[in-house]
Amino acid sequence: MSVLKKFMRYYKPYRGIFFLDMFCALVLSLIDLAFPQILNILTDEVFTDTTGNITRVVVYVGAGLLVMYAVRYVCEYYITSWGHAMGARMESDMRQDLFDHYQRLSFSYYDRNNTGEMMSKLISDLFDIAELAHHGPENIFISVLKIIGSFALLMMINVRMTLILLCVTTVMVVFSFRKNIKMRRTFLDNRRKIAKVNSRLQDTLSGIRVVQSFANESLEQEKFSKSNIEFLDSKIESYKVMGSFHAGNGFFQGLLYTVVLVSGGYFIAKGSLKADDLAIYALYIGIFLNPLNVLINFTEQFQKGYSGFVRFLEVIETEPEIVDKKNAVELTDVKGDITFENVSFQYKDDAEVLNSISIDIKAGKTVALVGPSGGGKTTLCSLIPRFYDVTAGAVKVDGIDVRDVTLKSLRKAIGIVQQDVYIFDGSIRDNIAYGKPGATDEEIIEAAKNADIHDFIMSLEDGYNSHVGERGTRLSGGQKQRIAIARVFLKDPKILILDEATSALDNESERHIQASLDRLSKNRTTIVIAHRLSTIRNADEILVISNNSVQEQGTHEELLKRNGLYAKYYNMQFEGLDEIIM
């Protein structure tokens, strides 16, 4: 019932369409129930008339039936068109809610879940939910009306025969209910297995260049085949359950007709039923069985939609771990002072990454973080924009705990340039403007010039409107990096985080981009995660992070004089061995 209430909330904006749809369903049901009754009246009172009025009555009845079925046409058109449109709108609302919630979920959720499975919930699951949203209430309403109406009319014709019919129908319902439970399990398993197929597909296609560069197409085919076969096995199992379900119900329907024929013949022989009444009874049996068939078929649709909605709720009801406090304030007039006060952090169900780290970074200063991979440098920087929250201690910006300010205002004050740059599918203009939606052409061009990418852009046939391809496949690594830098120039943050922004580039590209980064860092508080120590010699302070804590702290010259970890790393790089220790 809890799931049903949550599902019903999506009908609220479309109550007018919904109630009119139900009204049309009511009219349609009454018209379908009326025909056998009209035939019964004509048989008993008109067709036996010997006064010659049959022709005139039939003309009037025919005209009435014509009007009746014209009304039925209008009702069925509305149910099929506007009813489906209502389901599509509800699907759209759910999809938007799910997408919006994905945007709110914290990094930790994406650490634990696969993109392909998330896409499956956004697309295929919601399609079945939409079909349920439209057909569910309508099918139930029409079927219940027809079953009750036809049952009442059957009772009027012959009570004893109808009670026998009710006994067979009860057994049929019990059978359907038991099979329905098995179908629910199999359809939920279908959902999980197709999500794994989508996950495997997304993973392989995203990494197709790596796959082909290693000539591992056969390996990926084998992995996809495994997921595909698991889904196939699940589907076959569901079809077996559906097969026994539909075949069993088909048997019971045949049994109903058999019972009607045998019992009807018995009652005619006993004189308690007229042959004409048996013919009318058979017509109502058809009306009685049709909604039963609809309900039986609906159970399959219901289980698909229900299992999809349950998976939808699993995401919607996942609370983001990083949210604004109720009394969170806007971070304004940012200067850029950053303080780490006894900060500790660990990921869920994992070892501690940072332990009691205290750092004070003054506004406008440049601080470099160095140390072995996995030492916690990127994690430390991720605590400033609250991609993760500290386990203990506090991170402060301008003396204010980052947990006391709104996420939007905090993250607007921070610009990040990473080693793995993400370029959106679209134009160069769109990608640069991502740093400031609504930026003017002049602002975009100025940012590109500061990032030393303007001349390259103008050399392209379409200039700033040039298409970059998915993930920027039409651009080199250095070009993507400079577009990312232009994006941050346009954002103009007071705090800048450079996460190994040049480590994947060749020496020439590095020199160009380093010059852009130097311009970008001017008058900003800058934290640099460095791989090549030669790029951070001029940092105001260097922190060596190893074994979850700050091991050394000082300027380049001071740390070299100490002849500690930093000096060791620096000398190893000088000897060309940086790949061993970084």
Secondary structure, DSSP 8 states (H G I E B T S, - for coil): -HHHHHHHGGGGGGHHHHHHHHHHHHHHHHHHHHHHHHHHHIIIIITT--SS-HHHHHHHHHHHHHHHHHHHHHHHHHHHHHHHHHHHHHHHHHHHHHHHHHHHS-HHHHHHS-HHHHHHHHTHHHHHHHHHHHHHHHHHHHHHHHHHHHHHHHHHH-HHHHHHHHHHHHHHHHHHHHHHHHHHHHHHHHHHHHHHHHHHHHHHHHTHHHHHHTT-HHHHHHHHHHHHHHHHHHHHHHHHHHHHHHHHHHHHHHHHHHHHHHHHHHHHHHTSS-HHHHHHHHHHHHHHHHHHHHHHHHHHHHHHHHHHHHHHHHHHT---SS---TT-B---S----EEEEEEEEE-TTS-EEEEEEEEEE-TT-EEEEE-STTSSHHHHHHTTTTSS--SEEEEEETTEEGGGB-HHHHHHTEEEEESS----SSBHHHHHHTTSTT--HHHHHHHHHHTT-HHHHHHSTTGGG-B--GGGTTS-HHHHHHHHHHHHHHH--SEEEEESTTTTS-HHHHHHHHHHHHHHHTTSEEEEE-SSGGGGTT-SEEEEEETTEEEEEE-HHHHHHHTSHHHHHHHHHHTT-HHHH-
